[in-house]
């Protein structure tokens, strides 16, 4: 099998960067990484792309009760083993497990929000160039995923948890330019589920200079030129995936 075909190498590199390439396939790809500079460059490019989206996810610390339950399952009341096996207890310490859980959370979130990143969309081997926003609520919980192809005119909005929208009001999505200029309306976000929002122009023209997306509760859908009348209830980074 020729692993250096561009589409195949791109797919393997993104799966390796996400940590989803496992078993013999991972070992074969790691041998390729040691021998082929172009494979290293492909992995580095995907790691850089994914860092932007993963960086929007807040750090999460499991509670003390979770640590205690893990330690009770992993380490019985018997005396800790000495000698050659002592290193295993340190390896499975609460601090080490914290890193594993945090990494697993970010990876699981990425897989849930963007299945196309690992080839779960069989019609395309290459991830479409897209603008992606992950909006968090006041508690830091991921609430809305907004994504649109770079030259598309539709934004897909997926609710990761319900949004409480008072009767007679709407959840208005806004784009916030990086230069600090006035926010402009994008569309209306549903209270739950998934919706498609028609854009006034292509994503490239609308979001090229946008660094954040946000949602406010408004009395009616905003029109071009309108400004948010209330505080934002959701906000998050808008990143380019290419």
C-alpha positions as CSV (number, residue, x, y, z in Angstrom):
1,X,0.0,0.0,0.0
2,X,1.3,3.4,-0.9
3,X,0.9,5.6,2.2
4,X,2.3,8.7,0.5
5,X,-0.7,9.2,-1.8
6,X,-1.9,12.7,-0.8
7,X,-5.4,11.9,0.3
8,X,-4.4,8.7,2.1
9,X,-1.5,10.4,3.9
10,X,-3.8,13.3,4.9
11,X,-6.4,10.8,6.4
12,X,-3.7,8.9,8.3
13,X,-2.1,12.1,9.6
14,X,-5.3,13.4,11.0
15,X,-6.2,10.1,12.7
16,X,-2.7,9.9,14.1
17,X,-2.9,13.5,15.4
18,X,-6.3,12.8,17.1
19,X,-5.0,9.5,18.6
20,X,-7.6,7.4,16.9
21,X,-5.1,5.5,14.7
22,X,-4.4,2.3,16.7
23,X,-2.9,-1.2,16.6
24,X,-0.8,-2.3,13.7
25,X,-1.9,0.6,11.5
26,X,-0.4,3.0,14.1
27,X,2.8,1.1,14.3
28,X,3.2,1.1,10.5
29,X,2.5,4.8,10.4
30,X,5.1,5.5,13.1
31,X,7.7,3.7,11.1
32,X,6.7,5.9,8.2
33,X,7.1,9.0,10.3
34,X,10.7,7.9,11.3
35,X,11.6,7.5,7.6
36,X,9.6,10.1,5.7
37,X,9.8,13.9,6.4
38,X,6.6,14.6,4.4
39,X,4.7,12.4,6.8
40,X,6.0,14.4,9.8
41,X,4.9,17.6,8.0
42,X,1.4,16.2,7.5
43,X,1.0,15.2,11.1
44,X,2.4,18.6,12.3
45,X,-0.1,20.4,10.1
46,X,-3.0,18.5,11.6
47,X,-1.8,19.0,15.1
48,X,-1.7,22.8,14.4
49,X,-5.2,22.8,13.0
50,X,-6.7,20.8,15.8
51,X,-5.0,22.9,18.5
52,X,-7.2,25.9,17.6
53,X,-10.4,24.1,18.2
54,X,-9.2,22.1,21.2
55,X,-8.0,25.3,22.8
56,X,-11.5,26.5,23.1
57,X,-12.5,23.7,25.4
58,X,-12.0,24.7,29.1
59,X,-9.9,22.6,31.4
60,X,-11.9,20.2,33.4
61,X,-10.9,18.8,36.8
62,X,-12.7,15.7,38.0
63,X,-14.0,15.9,41.6
64,X,-12.2,14.4,44.6
65,X,-14.8,11.7,44.7
66,X,-13.9,10.6,41.2
67,X,-10.2,10.4,42.2
68,X,-11.0,8.4,45.3
69,X,-13.2,5.9,43.3
70,X,-10.5,5.5,40.7
71,X,-7.8,4.9,43.4
72,X,-10.0,2.4,45.2
73,X,-10.5,0.4,42.0
74,X,-6.9,0.5,40.9
75,X,-5.2,0.0,44.2
76,X,-6.6,-2.4,46.8
77,X,-6.1,-2.1,50.5
78,X,-3.2,-4.5,50.3
79,X,0.3,-3.1,50.7
80,X,1.6,-1.4,47.6
81,X,3.9,-3.7,45.6
82,X,7.6,-3.2,46.0
83,X,10.4,-3.8,43.5
84,X,9.8,-4.0,39.8
85,X,6.1,-3.3,40.0
86,X,6.4,-0.2,42.1
87,X,6.6,2.0,39.0
88,X,3.1,0.9,38.0
89,X,1.5,2.6,41.0
90,X,3.2,5.8,40.1
91,X,2.2,5.5,36.5
92,X,-1.4,5.2,37.5
93,X,-1.4,8.0,40.0
94,X,-4.2,10.5,40.2
95,X,-2.1,13.1,38.5
96,X,-1.3,10.9,35.6
97,X,-4.9,9.8,35.2
98,X,-5.9,13.4,35.2
99,X,-3.9,14.0,32.1
100,X,-5.4,10.9,30.4
101,X,-9.0,11.9,31.3
102,X,-8.5,15.5,30.1
103,X,-7.0,14.2,26.8
104,X,-9.8,11.7,26.4
105,X,-12.4,14.5,27.0
106,X,-11.0,16.8,24.3
107,X,-10.6,13.9,21.8
108,X,-14.2,12.7,22.5
109,X,-15.5,16.2,22.1
110,X,-13.8,16.6,18.7
111,X,-15.0,13.3,17.5
112,X,-18.6,14.1,18.6
113,X,-18.6,17.5,17.0
114,X,-16.6,16.9,13.8
115,X,-16.9,13.2,12.7
116,X,-15.5,14.2,9.3
117,X,-12.1,14.8,10.9
118,X,-11.5,11.0,11.1
119,X,-13.1,10.0,7.9
120,X,-16.6,9.1,9.2
121,X,-18.0,10.8,6.2
122,X,-17.1,8.3,3.5
123,X,-18.0,10.5,0.6
124,X,-14.8,12.6,1.2
125,X,-11.4,11.6,2.3
126,X,-10.3,15.2,2.9
127,X,-11.9,17.5,5.5
128,X,-13.6,20.5,3.8
129,X,-12.1,23.8,4.5
130,X,-14.4,25.3,7.1
131,X,-15.1,27.9,9.7
132,X,-16.0,26.4,13.1
133,X,-17.2,28.0,16.3
134,X,-17.6,26.3,19.6
135,X,-19.8,28.4,22.0
136,X,-19.7,27.9,25.8
137,X,-22.2,28.9,28.4
138,X,-21.5,30.9,31.5
139,X,-20.4,27.7,33.3
140,X,-17.9,26.9,30.5
141,X,-19.9,24.0,29.1
142,X,-19.8,23.5,25.3
143,X,-23.3,24.4,24.2
144,X,-23.4,25.3,20.5
145,X,-21.3,24.1,17.5
146,X,-21.5,26.3,14.5
147,X,-19.8,25.3,11.2
148,X,-19.8,26.4,7.6
149,X,-17.7,25.5,4.6
150,X,-15.2,28.1,3.6
151,X,-17.0,29.2,0.5
152,X,-20.5,28.1,1.5
153,X,-23.6,30.2,2.2
154,X,-25.1,28.0,4.9
155,X,-24.1,27.6,8.5
156,X,-25.0,24.4,10.4
157,X,-25.8,25.0,14.1
158,X,-25.9,22.0,16.4
159,X,-27.0,22.3,20.1
160,X,-24.9,20.2,22.4
161,X,-27.2,21.0,25.3
162,X,-30.6,22.9,25.3
163,X,-30.7,26.6,25.5
164,X,-33.4,28.2,27.6
165,X,-35.2,30.8,25.3
166,X,-38.0,32.7,26.9
167,X,-41.3,32.7,25.1
168,X,-41.5,35.5,22.6
169,X,-37.7,35.8,22.3
170,X,-35.0,34.4,20.0
171,X,-31.4,33.3,20.5
172,X,-29.6,35.5,18.1
173,X,-26.1,34.5,16.8
174,X,-23.6,37.3,16.3
175,X,-20.1,37.4,14.7
176,X,-17.5,39.5,16.5
177,X,-14.6,40.8,14.3
178,X,-11.1,40.5,15.6
179,X,-10.4,44.2,15.2
180,X,-13.0,45.1,17.8
181,X,-15.5,46.6,15.4
182,X,-19.2,46.1,15.9
183,X,-20.8,42.7,16.0
184,X,-23.1,41.7,13.2
185,X,-26.0,39.3,13.1
186,X,-25.6,35.8,11.6
187,X,-28.9,34.1,12.3
188,X,-31.2,32.6,14.9
189,X,-30.1,29.6,17.0
190,X,-32.8,27.0,18.0
191,X,-33.3,25.9,21.6
192,X,-32.3,22.3,20.8
193,X,-31.4,20.0,17.9
194,X,-29.8,21.2,14.7
195,X,-30.6,24.0,12.3
196,X,-29.3,25.4,9.0
197,X,-28.8,29.1,8.9
198,X,-28.8,30.9,5.5
199,X,-25.9,33.4,5.3
200,X,-26.0,36.8,3.8
201,X,-22.7,36.0,1.9
202,X,-20.1,33.3,1.7
203,X,-18.4,32.3,4.9
204,X,-15.1,33.5,3.6
205,X,-16.4,37.0,3.2
206,X,-18.3,37.0,6.4
207,X,-15.9,35.3,8.8
208,X,-12.4,35.9,7.5
209,X,-11.8,38.6,10.1
210,X,-14.1,37.2,12.8
211,X,-12.4,35.8,15.9
212,X,-15.5,35.0,18.0
213,X,-19.2,34.0,17.8
214,X,-21.7,34.8,20.5
215,X,-25.4,34.5,21.3
216,X,-27.7,36.9,23.0
217,X,-31.4,36.6,23.8
218,X,-33.3,39.2,21.7
219,X,-37.0,40.2,21.3
220,X,-36.9,39.5,17.6
221,X,-34.4,38.3,14.9
222,X,-31.8,40.9,14.3
223,X,-31.6,42.7,10.9
224,X,-28.5,43.9,9.1
225,X,-27.1,46.9,11.0
226,X,-28.7,45.8,14.3
227,X,-26.5,45.5,17.5
228,X,-26.9,43.2,20.5
229,X,-29.3,44.8,23.0
230,X,-28.4,42.4,25.8
231,X,-25.4,40.6,27.3
232,X,-24.2,37.5,25.6
233,X,-25.3,34.2,27.2
234,X,-23.0,32.1,25.0
235,X,-19.7,32.8,23.4
236,X,-16.6,31.1,21.9
237,X,-13.8,31.2,19.4
238,X,-14.3,31.1,15.6
239,X,-11.4,29.2,14.0
240,X,-10.4,28.3,10.5
241,X,-9.9,24.6,9.8
242,X,-7.5,24.5,6.9
